[in-house]
């Protein structure tokens, strides 16, 4: 049974007939009860659920990062839900491989001109990235800050550093967690406008 807190025209919490009331971020919402699904385990449904599992595991590890990078983009949903949805729809291949296209993962969105990564070098303990700062192109400024996120494919682990690297430096050095060199196969580069000019 639902409970009304603001009078007959206000929002409510709980189930009333065929609808459920709830609130999120101070706003009242109402949704219909889910209809009974005759076959909840079709091949397509199982594939979608597996993609969701992959995306959620990835984004949970990057939660602090995307909460900053997608704060001003995800208006009617959390940054986490926005990032997971984008990853499921655009970045994960179909069964049986479920290959991840790292270039299509959305970690941040903004209006700054991104740096142009030119060289990436990794050994057992360190990652070095060199980029063209793009200063003078678009709205790029010397004191913009970029944040880099790394993904260990074999261990399915995300690593990032929110301290930031100044655009004009053109290079950064990151100390990696203990992991074999061969397992670092992809680097996701995200230029985060929310960390710029501070």
C-alpha positions as CSV (number, residue, x, y, z in Angstrom):
1,X,0.0,0.0,0.0
2,X,1.3,3.5,-0.9
3,X,1.8,6.3,1.6
4,X,0.9,9.9,0.6
5,X,3.1,12.5,2.3
6,X,1.9,15.8,0.6
7,X,-1.8,15.5,0.3
8,X,-3.9,13.9,-2.4
9,X,-2.1,15.8,-5.2
10,X,1.4,15.1,-3.9
11,X,3.9,12.3,-4.6
12,X,3.6,8.9,-2.9
13,X,5.8,5.9,-2.0
14,X,4.8,2.3,-2.5
15,X,2.4,0.3,-4.6
16,X,-1.2,1.5,-5.4
17,X,-3.0,-0.8,-7.8
18,X,-0.9,-1.2,-10.9
19,X,1.5,1.6,-10.2
20,X,4.4,2.2,-7.9
21,X,5.4,5.6,-6.5
22,X,8.8,6.7,-5.4
23,X,11.1,9.7,-5.3
24,X,14.7,10.4,-6.6
25,X,16.7,13.6,-6.1
26,X,13.7,15.3,-4.5
27,X,11.3,14.5,-7.5
28,X,8.3,12.3,-7.3
29,X,8.0,9.5,-9.9
30,X,5.3,7.0,-10.7
31,X,5.8,3.8,-12.9
32,X,3.6,0.9,-13.9
33,X,4.2,-2.5,-12.5
34,X,6.3,-4.8,-14.7
35,X,4.3,-7.1,-16.8
36,X,4.8,-10.8,-16.5
37,X,7.4,-12.0,-19.0
38,X,6.6,-15.4,-20.5
39,X,10.2,-16.3,-21.3
40,X,12.6,-14.1,-19.3
41,X,15.6,-16.0,-20.5
42,X,15.6,-15.6,-24.3
43,X,18.9,-15.5,-26.0
44,X,18.6,-11.8,-26.7
45,X,17.7,-11.1,-23.0
46,X,20.6,-13.1,-21.7
47,X,23.0,-11.3,-24.1
48,X,21.7,-7.9,-22.9
49,X,22.1,-8.9,-19.2
50,X,25.7,-10.1,-19.8
51,X,26.5,-6.8,-21.5
52,X,25.0,-5.0,-18.5
53,X,27.1,-7.1,-16.1
54,X,30.3,-6.2,-18.1
55,X,29.5,-2.5,-18.2
56,X,28.4,-2.2,-14.5
57,X,31.6,-4.0,-13.3
58,X,33.7,-1.6,-15.4
59,X,31.9,1.6,-14.3
60,X,31.7,0.7,-10.6
61,X,35.5,0.8,-10.6
62,X,35.5,4.1,-12.4
63,X,32.6,5.6,-10.4
64,X,34.6,8.5,-8.8
65,X,35.9,9.4,-12.2
66,X,32.6,9.4,-14.1
67,X,30.8,11.2,-11.2
68,X,33.1,14.2,-12.1
69,X,33.4,13.7,-15.8
70,X,29.6,13.2,-16.5
71,X,28.2,15.4,-13.8
72,X,26.9,18.0,-16.2
73,X,25.8,15.6,-18.9
74,X,23.5,13.1,-17.1
75,X,20.5,15.3,-16.4
76,X,17.7,12.8,-15.7
77,X,19.8,9.9,-14.6
78,X,22.9,9.3,-12.5
79,X,26.4,9.5,-14.2
80,X,26.8,5.8,-13.5
81,X,23.5,4.9,-15.3
82,X,24.4,7.2,-18.2
83,X,27.9,5.6,-18.6
84,X,26.6,2.1,-18.3
85,X,23.9,2.7,-20.9
86,X,26.4,4.2,-23.3
87,X,28.8,1.3,-22.9
88,X,26.1,-1.3,-23.4
89,X,24.6,0.4,-26.5
90,X,27.9,1.4,-28.2
91,X,31.0,-0.2,-26.8
92,X,30.3,-3.9,-26.2
93,X,30.2,-6.4,-29.1
94,X,27.7,-9.2,-29.4
95,X,28.0,-12.8,-28.2
96,X,30.0,-14.9,-27.8
97,X,33.1,-12.6,-27.6
98,X,31.5,-9.4,-26.1
99,X,34.6,-7.5,-27.2
100,X,34.9,-4.0,-25.7
101,X,35.7,-1.1,-28.0
102,X,37.5,1.2,-25.6
103,X,37.3,4.1,-28.0
104,X,33.5,4.2,-27.6
105,X,33.3,4.2,-23.8
106,X,32.1,7.5,-22.4
107,X,33.9,8.7,-19.3
108,X,33.4,12.4,-19.6
109,X,31.9,15.0,-21.9
110,X,32.7,18.7,-22.2
111,X,33.6,21.5,-24.5
112,X,37.4,21.6,-24.2
113,X,39.6,20.8,-27.2
114,X,41.2,17.4,-26.2
115,X,45.0,16.8,-26.3
116,X,46.4,14.8,-29.2
117,X,48.1,11.7,-27.7
118,X,51.2,10.9,-29.7
119,X,53.2,8.3,-27.8
120,X,52.3,5.8,-25.0
121,X,54.9,3.7,-23.3
122,X,54.3,1.1,-20.6
123,X,56.6,-1.2,-18.7
124,X,56.0,-3.4,-15.6
125,X,55.5,-0.5,-13.3
126,X,55.1,2.8,-15.2
127,X,53.1,4.5,-17.9
128,X,54.3,7.5,-19.9
129,X,52.1,9.5,-22.2
130,X,53.2,12.3,-24.5
131,X,50.7,14.5,-26.2
132,X,50.4,17.6,-28.4
133,X,48.8,20.2,-26.2
134,X,46.6,21.7,-28.9
135,X,47.1,25.1,-27.3
136,X,45.6,27.8,-29.5
137,X,43.2,25.3,-31.2
138,X,39.6,25.9,-30.2
139,X,39.3,26.8,-26.5
140,X,42.5,24.9,-25.3
141,X,44.5,26.7,-22.6
142,X,47.9,26.0,-21.1
143,X,46.5,25.4,-17.6
144,X,43.8,22.9,-18.6
145,X,44.1,19.6,-16.8
146,X,43.7,16.1,-18.3
147,X,43.1,12.9,-16.3
148,X,44.0,9.5,-17.6
149,X,42.3,6.2,-17.0
150,X,43.9,2.8,-17.6
151,X,42.2,-0.7,-17.9
152,X,44.0,-4.0,-17.2
153,X,42.2,-6.4,-19.6
154,X,43.5,-9.6,-18.0
155,X,42.5,-8.6,-14.5
156,X,39.5,-6.5,-15.6
157,X,40.7,-3.7,-13.3
158,X,40.4,0.0,-13.7
159,X,43.1,2.4,-12.5
160,X,43.0,6.2,-12.7
161,X,44.5,9.3,-11.0
162,X,42.4,12.4,-10.3
163,X,45.4,14.6,-9.5
164,X,45.5,15.8,-13.1
165,X,48.2,16.7,-15.6
166,X,48.7,20.2,-17.0
167,X,48.1,20.4,-20.7
168,X,51.2,22.6,-21.4
169,X,53.5,20.0,-19.9
170,X,52.9,17.7,-22.9
171,X,53.8,14.6,-20.9
172,X,52.9,12.6,-17.8
173,X,54.3,9.8,-15.8
174,X,52.0,7.4,-14.0
175,X,53.0,4.7,-11.5
176,X,50.9,1.6,-12.2
177,X,49.6,-0.9,-9.7
178,X,51.5,-4.2,-9.7
179,X,50.6,-5.9,-13.0
180,X,52.4,-7.7,-15.9
181,X,53.2,-5.5,-18.9
182,X,51.4,-7.7,-21.4
183,X,48.0,-7.2,-19.6
184,X,48.0,-3.4,-20.2
185,X,46.5,-3.5,-23.7
186,X,44.3,-0.4,-24.0
187,X,44.6,3.1,-22.6
188,X,41.4,5.3,-22.4
189,X,42.2,9.0,-22.6
190,X,39.6,11.4,-21.2
191,X,40.0,15.2,-21.2
192,X,37.9,16.3,-18.3
193,X,36.6,19.9,-18.5
194,X,35.5,19.9,-14.9
195,X,39.1,19.7,-13.8
196,X,40.4,22.5,-16.0
197,X,41.6,25.9,-14.9
198,X,41.7,25.3,-11.2
